[in-house]
């Protein structure tokens, strides 16, 4: 299978009709200058010089609402991307935008310039959350724009934020289930962070908004991950990607930021599954897997090992099994208790979490 390389072109806050309560795109992208066609070409050339020939390359316009920026600017940037696609150097052209910035005229324009993937920054399908977050549209708009995007043959991505004003675990799960009804090709999940110079920072300092804790986010996101997995929807990112600015104490005022958030979520799911296998006292638990999954099994800062040690007063060990791919083997006191793929483990956890 071919690898994939994304060349990100950031268009910070270009096109957005207004500021959502949580947003400061210049801080989130780490970029504060406008993007030009010449600068985009320079970025693409620099990236292509480092990319191997046996990978699929994608140019991705991130940061603002691409389909809402001035049409001349869209054409300027897309013309550059299309040039590389026409030469066979790039396979896909992706962009992110708002659900209320999609219409037939726009889709015809970007399709003519080779765009293939559209990500919608939906954030939530709950009307109260959308209103309190100053999104400026309703969930109905999401359904309509997603349908149009799919009808025009684009691949569709949806972005979900958790912990926005008025949000709850129940609303997050309802949003995920609404996403599965829409049927995107992939999703992203972002815990809400309080970024400096945003309306959310003001609400936080006034005491009107409380961010979800890291623990709350892990408990919610593990369930969202399972909903998407069970419905064969890929989760391509969990957690905001760090830039030089997006660090606690610099531009993140507060919120559940962790650079290894996705692995923490996976680690928690593994722990929950192991917990479900334990019945009674024991002295030693051993979990085997392939090398790439050992860190998630042990847990961030050895959290799973510490959990087993403290809760059950037992030893927790790991081992590498050659040929065991994307699964685990669990032994308790030298007795085989479970040999399971991660795929089936997630489906078991769906029942444990009472998601279906």
C-alpha positions as a printed NumPy array, in Angstrom:
array([[  0.   ,   0.   ,   0.   ],
       [  1.286,   3.449,  -0.932],
       [  2.127,   5.929,   1.775],
       [  0.583,   9.384,   1.944],
       [  2.086,  12.836,   2.363],
       [  0.09 ,  15.994,   3.001],
       [  1.431,  19.406,   2.022],
       [ -0.407,  21.917,   4.254],
       [ -1.115,  25.396,   2.938],
       [ -2.491,  27.56 ,   5.745],
       [ -4.873,  30.396,   4.9  ],
       [ -5.427,  31.743,   8.43 ],
       [ -8.865,  33.218,   8.992],
       [ -9.321,  34.068,   5.353],
       [-12.947,  33.689,   4.367],
       [-14.611,  33.236,   7.754],
       [-17.726,  35.46 ,   7.872],
       [-17.283,  36.031,  11.618],
       [-15.345,  34.868,  14.669],
       [-16.714,  31.84 ,  16.484],
       [-16.367,  32.093,  20.244],
       [-13.455,  29.633,  20.382],
       [-11.47 ,  30.759,  17.363],
       [ -8.27 ,  32.671,  16.8  ],
       [ -6.976,  31.138,  13.576],
       [ -3.678,  33.026,  13.694],
       [ -2.86 ,  31.291,  16.97 ],
       [ -4.176,  27.882,  15.894],
       [ -2.195,  27.797,  12.66 ],
       [  0.876,  29.524,  14.051],
       [  0.709,  31.783,  10.989],
       [ -0.42 ,  35.406,  10.834],
       [  0.35 ,  36.449,   7.249],
       [ -1.889,  36.057,   4.198],
       [ -1.194,  33.255,   1.74 ],
       [ -0.365,  34.031,  -1.893],
       [ -0.042,  31.84 ,  -4.96 ],
       [  3.718,  32.423,  -5.092],
       [  4.12 ,  31.498,  -1.435],
       [  1.97 ,  28.375,  -1.938],
       [  4.154,  27.305,  -4.862],
       [  7.27 ,  27.816,  -2.761],
       [  5.861,  25.656,   0.048],
       [  4.838,  22.907,  -2.374],
       [  8.238,  22.863,  -4.091],
       [ 10.058,  22.693,  -0.756],
       [  7.886,  19.778,   0.381],
       [  8.083,  17.87 ,  -2.902],
       [ 11.876,  18.017,  -2.733],
       [ 11.756,  15.886,   0.431],
       [  9.   ,  13.434,  -0.586],
       [  9.747,   9.965,  -1.903],
       [  8.361,   8.987,  -5.283],
       [  6.271,   6.066,  -3.988],
       [  3.773,   8.098,  -1.93 ],
       [  0.464,   9.769,  -2.768],
       [  0.764,  13.526,  -2.292],
       [ -2.092,  15.778,  -1.225],
       [ -2.201,  19.565,  -1.111],
       [ -4.434,  20.708,   1.745],
       [ -5.715,  24.24 ,   2.295],
       [ -6.272,  24.574,   6.045],
       [ -6.923,  27.364,   8.5  ],
       [ -9.82 ,  29.429,   7.203],
       [-13.07 ,  28.886,   5.351],
       [-11.608,  28.387,   1.897],
       [-14.867,  28.469,  -0.041],
       [-15.794,  31.839,   1.496],
       [-12.668,  33.737,   0.518],
       [-12.666,  36.03 ,  -2.498],
       [-13.15 ,  34.035,  -5.7  ],
       [-10.045,  35.55 ,  -7.283],
       [ -7.966,  34.406,  -4.294],
       [ -9.474,  30.92 ,  -4.527],
       [ -8.547,  30.712,  -8.2  ],
       [ -5.05 ,  32.063,  -7.484],
       [ -4.362,  29.319,  -4.932],
       [ -6.217,  26.505,  -6.676],
       [ -4.488,  27.239,  -9.985],
       [ -1.168,  26.545,  -8.307],
       [ -2.415,  23.284,  -6.799],
       [ -4.039,  22.199, -10.076],
       [ -0.765,  22.734, -11.924],
       [  0.934,  20.115,  -9.748],
       [ -2.033,  17.766, -10.011],
       [ -2.106,  18.047, -13.812],
       [  1.589,  17.144, -13.885],
       [  0.917,  14.011, -11.836],
       [  2.932,  15.267,  -8.864],
       [ -0.125,  15.528,  -6.62 ],
       [ -3.068,  13.156,  -6.298],
       [ -5.571,  15.127,  -4.206],
       [ -6.475,  18.712,  -3.346],
       [ -8.219,  19.243,  -0.019],
       [ -9.746,  22.257,   1.692],
       [-11.53 ,  23.057,   4.935],
       [-14.543,  25.332,   5.193],
       [-17.78 ,  26.08 ,   7.034],
       [-21.058,  24.248,   6.341],
       [-22.774,  27.541,   5.45 ],
       [-20.148,  28.382,   2.811],
       [-21.11 ,  25.625,   0.373],
       [-23.353,  26.014,  -2.673],
       [-23.584,  24.633,  -6.214],
       [-21.681,  27.514,  -7.817],
       [-18.807,  27.09 ,  -5.371],
       [-18.63 ,  23.323,  -5.795],
       [-18.518,  23.67 ,  -9.573],
       [-15.666,  26.165,  -9.285],
       [-13.42 ,  24.139,  -7.013],
       [-14.149,  20.901,  -8.878],
       [-13.012,  22.591, -12.099],
       [ -9.696,  23.291, -10.399],
       [ -9.166,  19.701,  -9.31 ],
       [-10.347,  19.753,  -5.696],
       [-11.248,  16.276,  -4.439],
       [-11.744,  16.502,  -0.661],
       [-13.764,  18.951,   1.448],
       [-13.671,  19.097,   5.24 ],
       [-16.514,  20.804,   7.046],
       [-15.81 ,  22.388,  10.41 ],
       [-19.109,  21.276,  11.898],
       [-18.04 ,  21.122,  15.57 ],
       [-21.466,  20.073,  16.922],
       [-24.92 ,  19.06 ,  15.739],
       [-26.605,  20.353,  18.894],
       [-28.53 ,  23.571,  18.317],
       [-27.776,  25.038,  21.757],
       [-24.054,  24.366,  21.404],
       [-24.026,  25.91 ,  17.923],
       [-25.848,  28.991,  19.201],
       [-23.696,  29.494,  22.3  ],
       [-20.54 ,  28.98 ,  20.242],
       [-21.624,  31.747,  17.824],
       [-21.394,  29.419,  14.859],
       [-23.987,  31.316,  12.842],
       [-25.769,  28.292,  11.368],
       [-27.968,  25.371,  12.389],
       [-27.495,  21.625,  12.057],
       [-29.86 ,  21.619,   9.07 ],
       [-27.221,  23.504,   7.085],
       [-24.723,  20.729,   7.829],
       [-26.993,  18.059,   6.379],
       [-27.649,  20.149,   3.267],
       [-24.012,  21.04 ,   2.564],
       [-22.81 ,  17.488,   3.227],
       [-25.378,  16.13 ,   0.769],
       [-24.268,  18.587,  -1.914],
       [-20.603,  17.761,  -1.386],
       [-21.244,  14.044,  -1.753],
       [-23.556,  14.564,  -4.739],
       [-20.746,  16.404,  -6.52 ],
       [-18.391,  13.498,  -5.993],
       [-16.102,  15.01 ,  -3.372],
       [-14.809,  13.009,  -0.452],
       [-16.219,  14.44 ,   2.761],
       [-14.568,  15.037,   6.116],
       [-16.3  ,  16.32 ,   9.249],
       [-14.674,  17.994,  12.233],
       [-16.113,  17.593,  15.736],
       [-15.197,  19.669,  18.782],
       [-16.05 ,  18.535,  22.281],
       [-16.466,  20.725,  25.323],
       [-17.859,  23.819,  23.614],
       [-20.212,  26.114,  25.583],
       [-23.379,  24.204,  26.454],
       [-21.831,  20.846,  25.548],
       [-22.1  ,  17.538,  27.405],
       [-21.153,  13.901,  26.915],
       [-24.675,  13.128,  25.724],
       [-24.541,  15.9  ,  23.119],
       [-21.103,  14.779,  21.918],
       [-22.373,  11.241,  21.411],
       [-25.487,  12.503,  19.602],
       [-23.263,  14.556,  17.305],
       [-21.12 ,  11.518,  16.525],
       [-24.205,   9.466,  15.729],
       [-25.519,  12.275,  13.507],
       [-22.166,  12.248,  11.71 ],
       [-22.512,   8.521,  11.057],
       [-25.941,   9.18 ,   9.529],
       [-24.327,  11.692,   7.159],
       [-21.67 ,   9.133,   6.239],
       [-18.389,  11.06 ,   5.901],
       [-15.223,   9.437,   4.616],
       [-13.343,  10.553,   7.723],
       [-13.606,  12.719,  10.837],
       [-11.371,  14.736,  13.136],
       [-11.995,  15.181,  16.865],
       [-10.754,  18.244,  18.721],
       [-11.155,  18.901,  22.462],
       [-11.975,  22.577,  22.981],
       [ -9.036,  24.672,  24.148],
       [ -9.269,  28.238,  25.406],
       [ -7.053,  30.243,  23.071],
       [ -5.913,  33.755,  23.916],
       [ -7.759,  36.669,  22.349],
       [-11.036,  34.808,  21.818],
       [-14.556,  35.217,  23.105],
       [-14.12 ,  31.949,  24.96 ],
       [-11.24 ,  33.426,  26.951],
       [-13.511,  36.262,  28.061],
       [-16.254,  33.813,  29.113],
       [-13.68 ,  31.718,  30.97 ],
       [-12.292,  34.689,  32.888],
       [-15.834,  35.837,  33.712],
       [-16.612,  32.393,  35.138],
       [-19.292,  31.711,  32.521],
       [-17.398,  28.849,  30.858],
       [-15.585,  25.848,  32.305],
       [-13.472,  23.693,  29.987],
       [-13.719,  19.924,  30.103],
       [-10.872,  18.346,  32.047],
       [ -8.423,  16.036,  30.297],
       [-10.019,  13.103,  32.111],
       [-13.513,  14.108,  30.966],
       [-12.294,  14.428,  27.383],
       [-10.615,  11.029,  27.418],
       [-13.802,   9.438,  28.757],
       [-15.91 ,  11.052,  26.015],
       [-13.517,  10.678,  23.091],
       [-12.988,   6.95 ,  23.702],
       [-16.724,   6.519,  23.09 ],
       [-16.709,   8.726,  20.   ],
       [-13.778,   6.75 ,  18.59 ],
       [-15.751,   3.543,  19.002],
       [-18.856,   4.976,  17.341],
       [-16.824,   5.961,  14.302],
       [-14.853,   2.714,  14.224],
       [-17.967,   0.557,  14.419],
       [-19.417,   2.544,  11.501],
       [-16.205,   2.205,   9.444],
       [-15.45 ,   5.93 ,   9.541],
       [-11.775,   6.742,   9.879],
       [-10.651,   9.155,  12.592],
       [ -7.649,  10.855,  11.016],
       [ -6.776,  13.119,  13.942],
       [ -7.588,  13.366,  17.631],
       [ -6.485,  16.55 ,  19.385],
       [ -5.148,  19.84 ,  18.085],
       [ -1.757,  19.596,  16.444],
       [  0.918,  21.522,  18.304],
       [  2.53 ,  24.561,  16.711],
       [  5.204,  26.708,  18.301],
       [  2.411,  28.842,  19.798],
       [ -0.153,  26.243,  20.813],
       [  1.296,  25.368,  24.181],
       [ -0.153,  25.753,  27.639],
       [  0.92 ,  29.018,  29.184],
       [  1.794,  30.602,  25.84 ],
       [ -1.35 ,  30.797,  23.732],
       [ -3.551,  28.167,  25.363],
       [ -5.068,  29.733,  28.465],
       [ -6.62 ,  26.489,  29.693],
       [ -8.193,  23.296,  28.447],
       [ -7.476,  19.595,  27.925],
       [ -4.385,  19.859,  25.737],
       [ -1.954,  16.95 ,  25.621],
       [  0.547,  16.266,  22.813],
       [ -0.177,  12.516,  23.009],
       [ -3.942,  12.788,  23.442],
       [ -4.843,  10.093,  20.921],
       [ -2.539,   7.532,  22.5  ],
       [ -3.971,   8.341,  25.929],
       [ -7.456,   7.593,  24.573],
       [ -6.323,   4.306,  23.018],
       [ -4.528,   3.378,  26.215],
       [ -7.678,   3.988,  28.236],
       [ -9.723,   1.751,  25.934],
       [ -7.181,  -1.044,  26.342],
       [ -7.315,  -0.613,  30.114],
       [-11.11 ,  -0.696,  30.154],
       [-11.084,  -3.925,  28.16 ],
       [ -8.512,  -5.536,  30.467],
       [-10.573,  -4.418,  33.465],
       [-13.582,  -6.251,  32.024],
       [-11.607,  -9.515,  31.95 ],
       [-10.596,  -9.496,  35.606],
       [-12.696, -11.511,  38.02 ],
       [-11.19 , -12.   ,  41.441],
       [ -7.708, -11.751,  42.896],
       [ -4.566, -12.506,  40.908],
       [ -0.825, -11.985,  41.18 ],
       [  0.348, -11.177,  37.669],
       [ -1.167,  -9.89 ,  34.437],
       [  0.742, -10.012,  31.154],
       [ -0.342,  -8.314,  27.921],
       [  1.334,  -9.236,  24.629],
       [  1.184,  -7.268,  21.399],
       [  3.348,  -6.063,  18.538],
       [  6.041,  -3.517,  19.243],
       [  4.118,  -0.452,  18.017],
       [  1.308,  -0.946,  20.561],
       [  3.343,  -1.593,  23.693],
       [  3.499,   2.078,  24.716],
       [ -0.304,   2.389,  24.517],
       [ -0.687,  -0.787,  26.585],
       [  1.662,   0.471,  29.3  ],
       [  0.025,   3.898,  29.193],
       [  1.286,   7.459,  29.221],
       [  3.714,   7.798,  32.137],
       [  3.047,   4.089,  32.848],
       [ -0.559,   4.94 ,  33.797],
       [ -2.004,   1.486,  33.024],
       [  0.78 ,  -0.275,  34.901],
       [  0.243,   1.967,  37.909],
       [ -3.526,   1.457,  37.685],
       [ -3.237,  -2.353,  37.785],
       [ -0.614,  -2.237,  40.534],
       [ -2.705,   0.001,  42.762],
       [ -6.208,  -1.341,  42.082],
       [ -5.432,  -5.057,  42.129],
       [ -2.141,  -5.135,  44.072],
       [ -0.739,  -7.21 ,  41.225],
       [  2.148,  -7.092,  38.779],
       [  1.573,  -5.773,  35.269],
       [  3.907,  -6.901,  32.504],
       [  4.052,  -6.606,  28.736],
       [  5.642,  -8.732,  26.055],
       [  6.16 ,  -8.641,  22.304],
       [  4.676, -11.423,  20.189],
       [  5.99 , -11.748,  16.657],
       [  3.221, -12.083,  14.108],
       [  0.617, -10.507,  16.388],
       [ -0.614,  -7.503,  14.416],
       [ -3.129,  -4.968,  15.771],
       [ -4.321,  -7.071,  18.653],
       [ -3.485,  -8.212,  22.171],
       [ -3.116, -11.419,  24.146],
       [ -3.941, -11.243,  27.849],
       [ -2.703, -13.779,  30.389],
       [ -3.59 , -13.753,  34.073],
       [ -1.4  , -15.889,  36.322],
       [ -0.049, -17.68 ,  33.225],
       [ -3.544, -18.584,  31.968],
       [ -4.779, -17.326,  28.585],
       [ -7.751, -15.062,  29.182],
       [ -8.141, -13.303,  25.836],
       [ -6.643, -13.19 ,  22.356],
       [ -8.393, -10.464,  20.426],
       [ -7.917,  -8.013,  17.552],
       [ -8.274,  -4.322,  18.278],
       [-11.197,  -4.234,  15.851],
       [-13.161,  -6.812,  17.82 ],
       [-12.01 ,  -5.36 ,  21.138],
       [-13.509,  -2.008,  20.14 ],
       [-16.8  ,  -3.68 ,  19.293],
       [-16.822,  -5.385,  22.691],
       [-16.127,  -2.04 ,  24.341],
       [-19.064,  -0.527,  22.469],
       [-21.326,  -2.868,  24.421],
       [-19.469,  -2.24 ,  27.684],
       [-19.924,   1.519,  27.193],
       [-23.587,   0.898,  26.261],
       [-23.279,   2.679,  22.93 ],
       [-25.586,   0.184,  21.212]])
